[in-house]
Amino acid sequence: MTRHQEARVRVSAPPRAVFERLDDQTHLAEHMTKPSMMMGGGAMTYDFDEARGQAVGSHIRMGGEAFGLSLFVDEVVTERDPSRRKVWRTVGTPRLLVVGPYEMGFELTPAGEGSDLRVWIDYDLPERGLGRWLGAFPAGLYARWCVQRMAADAVENFSAAA
């Protein structure tokens, strides 16, 4: 993967609690399931295998649309160390607009009574299509939005619970 974006935040909950929430992809990437300007008014839905993306080898499939175009991505969990780290990557060729194949994950470290959370994505541009033609700017913008949204959602969830 040739490009990288990450977000780092302090979450007011212990790593175990944060991991439990983020290990559920419907919470982690909730921003993808709601229409937004970054998604061109579109949204994504999930299709999980029996492990629901919560075991190494488990698949997470997302489908939907953005800017009126059909999208699809199949991800597989490659690392899962409860309370510490989770990593997943695309399988095959994702059908996305501005981001091509990627590896993504989050890491948690204890910080007092809370946690330091790092959410990251390493990605390439699409091999062809609109995203390849548009280049790195929209891909970087989208990747940054995605990791920042995941990190901010974790902070907001545990701030509201406090």
C-alpha positions, -999 to +999 in steps of 0.1 A: +000+000+000+015+033-010-006+059+009-014+063+046-039+082+068-044+080+105-062+096+134-052+095+171-076+104+200-080+099+237-111+079+247-125+081+282-130+043+286-106+014+292-092-004+261-114-035+267-146-014+265-134+005+234-123-027+217-157-043+223-175-014+207-151-010+177-149-048+171-185-045+159-181-031+124-216-016+125-204+007+153-169+013+140-180+024+105-214+037+113-207+068+093-208+047+061-243+036+067-258+071+067-261+093+037-235+120+037-218+146+014-186+125+014-207+095+001-225+117-025-258+112-007-253+074-008-247+049+020-234+013+025-249-018+040-232-047+056-232-085+050-214-105+076-203-141+078-211-162+109-183-146+129-196-111+121-161-098+114-150-107+149-125-135+142-093-138+121-104-150+087-139-136+090-154-116+061-171-083+061-188-073+029-202-038+022-223-028-007-241+004-016-237+035-036-220+069-037-227+096-062-252+073-079-226+046-086-227+010-073-200+001-047-188-032-033-159-043-011-150-076+006-128-074+036-112-101+057-100-098+093-062-105+094-054-097+131-075-096+162-059-091+196-088-082+219-083-050+239-053-041+218-055-043+180-076-053+150-066-053+113-086-061+082-079-058+044-097-059+011-099-092-008-100-091-046-106-058-064-128-035-045-154-016-065-150+018-049-147+054-063-115+069-051-097+043-029-085+010-042-072-020-022-065-012+015-055-025+049-071-008+078-071-012+116-071+003+150-048+000+180-055+008+217-031+016+245-040+023+281-039+059+291-048+065+328-084+054+332-089+058+294-073+047+261-053+062+233-069+051+201-051+051+167-072+043+136-053+040+103-056+030+067-029+021+042-043+022+006-036+024-031-056+043-057-080+023-078-063+004-107-088+020-132-119+041-135-128+075-121-107+072-090-075+065-110-082+095-132-090+119-104-058+110-085-046+112-050-064+144-037-099+129-033-086+096-021-066+113+007-096+135+016-119+105+018-094+083+037-087+111+062-125+117+067-130+080+073-104+075+100-112+108+117-149+098+117-142+064+133-120+080+159-144+108+167-174+084+169-155+064+196-148+096+216-184+107+213-198+074+223-178+072+255-182+109+263-220+105+261-219+074+284-199+093+310 
